[in-house]
Amino acid sequence: MSTKTTDREQNEKQRDPDFIKAEIALQRAAQKARERAKRAGSGVAVLKDGKIVEEQQDNL
């Protein structure tokens, strides 16, 4: 087993469970925002490469 894998496993064990749950909640909220924007036919503002850009959703 490499030391990188061991270090990664230790970092995962040290992460606060509240932060993990918050990250999951933020991902879920982002998905809902994208779905709403798609229904409304608009875009979502996102940060990409240090710039704020509008992400357009494909309307099906």
Secondary structure, 3 states (H helix, E strand, C coil): CCHHHHHHHHHHHHCCHHHHHHHHHHHHHHHHHHHHHHHHCCEEEEEECCEEEEEECCCC
